Amino acid sequence: MARTRTPDNPVACYRLAAVDRALKFFQRNFPGTILYSVKTNPDLVVLDELYANGVRSFDVASIAETQLIAERFPDARICYMHPVKSRASIRQTYFEYGVRVYTLDTADELEKIMASTDNANDLTLLVRLSVPNTHSEMNLSEKFGVSFSEAPDLMLQVRKKAKRVGVCFHVGSQCMNPAAYGIAIGMAGDLIKASGVMIDILDVGGGFPSVYANMMPPAMIDYMQEINASFEEIPASGACELWAEPGRALVAEAGSTVARVELRRGDRLYLNDGTHGSLFDAGTPGFVFPVRAVRLRGKLSPKLIPFTFYGPTCDGLDYMKGPFLLPADIHESDYVEIGNTGAYGACLRTRFNGYGVHDAALLKDAPVMTMYGDRAGRGKAKQLRGSTVTPFPRP
Ligand SMILES: Cc1ncc(COP(=O)(O)O)c(C=O)c1O
């Protein structure tokens, strides 16, 4: 692709077959309803691919995400899973877009939901429980979730108002240990006992990992088995629906970014994409995305050495430590394909300093690294040679 197009802008690439493969894994192995977490990647090609392959429930976090899904997929179920919402957005999502599923982690938010829906009697309300995020790269438990000690009282208040009651949690994004789900589901079971409130839905949230050069998670099937086994242990699990809100694990490896080397200074490569573009997670979060180099004419050295990256903006934080292993003789005008950027990549891009304009391409080959190398969802690295490219129609 880089050789045929020699793009001046970074190129956001999608391998939609990778979306299908990840989704099929979840559909085969997760014994419940899959809500795609729209924030992870709201690009229309990705949403359309998920919908075409059977996803009908979506986790949204804003009025804009609600509008996007409601207009694109009128028959979809939209679940507003942000624990802190404005009164206006609750009202609009309920009355204009037919949303009936909301989450909350405080009594104040419950009051907001009830007042903004004119005390609706058809709501499904999920209490978000704070659970340990110790095995995850991105901690969400400080910001959201009711503590276990305060949760029983909130459950009782919700039970009085809601048609259906659920418990949800998030173990933190890029969770590297399946046991985190077992611990959290166990806490949900204890909450049922402590509150005496039987639940209609247990939602295990997101957090399912992808694979990166510095992070090879356990096989995805281990996460599913842990969830299955722990779910069976909670009171009245037979009458309870099981939901999950995967984001990263469905779309990360379907995306990659092709960036050009604008300058080399020793082991530092200055690229035309960076942390204010589609590589946010390579900055402070320190993700080491898998990479490979492409040279327009001539061969690259087979010897790989570690590099750090700088992005195109003037911000010193536009820095990606790596180490990114690339050919020792890489130089200005070579391209770097940065793999597995499909989650929290393009959607975090800004126009800071006038950058952020991207081209796009659909690719047909395998992702740079995959979680779904076999039926058990075991991670596998695959170094790629060439890519088959089709033009990418922007919606
Ligand atoms: C409520 C909620 N659900 C699901 C997700 C998706 O998480 P992940 O991409 O780790 O699967 C997030 C991510 O922040 C979230 O906040």
The ligand as an SDF file (V2000), in Angstrom:
LIG
                    3D

 16 16  0  0  0  0  0  0  0  0999 V2000
  -18.4730    1.3800   30.4220 C   0  0  0  0  0  0  0  0  0  0  0  0
  -17.4380    0.8040   29.5200 C   0  0  0  0  0  0  0  0  0  0  0  0
  -17.7130   -0.3520   28.8830 N   0  0  0  0  0  0  0  0  0  0  0  0
  -16.8400   -0.9150   28.0280 C   0  0  0  0  0  0  0  0  0  0  0  0
  -15.6150   -0.3210   27.7640 C   0  0  0  0  0  0  0  0  0  0  0  0
  -14.6950   -0.9810   26.7870 C   0  0  0  0  0  0  0  0  0  0  0  0
  -13.5610   -1.4310   27.4370 O   0  0  0  0  0  0  0  0  0  0  0  0
  -12.4440   -2.2770   26.6960 P   0  0  0  0  0  0  0  0  0  0  0  0
  -12.0440   -1.5410   25.4870 O   0  0  0  0  0  0  0  0  0  0  0  0
  -11.3710   -2.3900   27.7250 O   0  0  0  0  0  0  0  0  0  0  0  0
  -13.0490   -3.6100   26.3680 O   0  0  0  0  0  0  0  0  0  0  0  0
  -15.2710    0.8740   28.4310 C   0  0  0  0  0  0  0  0  0  0  0  0
  -13.9820    1.5170   28.2030 C   0  0  0  0  0  0  0  0  0  0  0  0
  -13.6050    2.4950   28.7820 O   0  0  0  0  0  0  0  0  0  0  0  0
  -16.2110    1.4550   29.3230 C   0  0  0  0  0  0  0  0  0  0  0  0
  -15.9510    2.5990   29.9620 O   0  0  0  0  0  0  0  0  0  0  0  0
  1  2  1  0
  2  3  1  0
  2 15  2  0
  3  4  2  0
  4  5  1  0
  5  6  1  0
  5 12  2  0
  6  7  1  0
  7  8  1  0
  8  9  2  0
  8 10  1  0
  8 11  1  0
 12 13  1  0
 12 15  1  0
 13 14  2  0
 15 16  1  0
M  END
$$$$
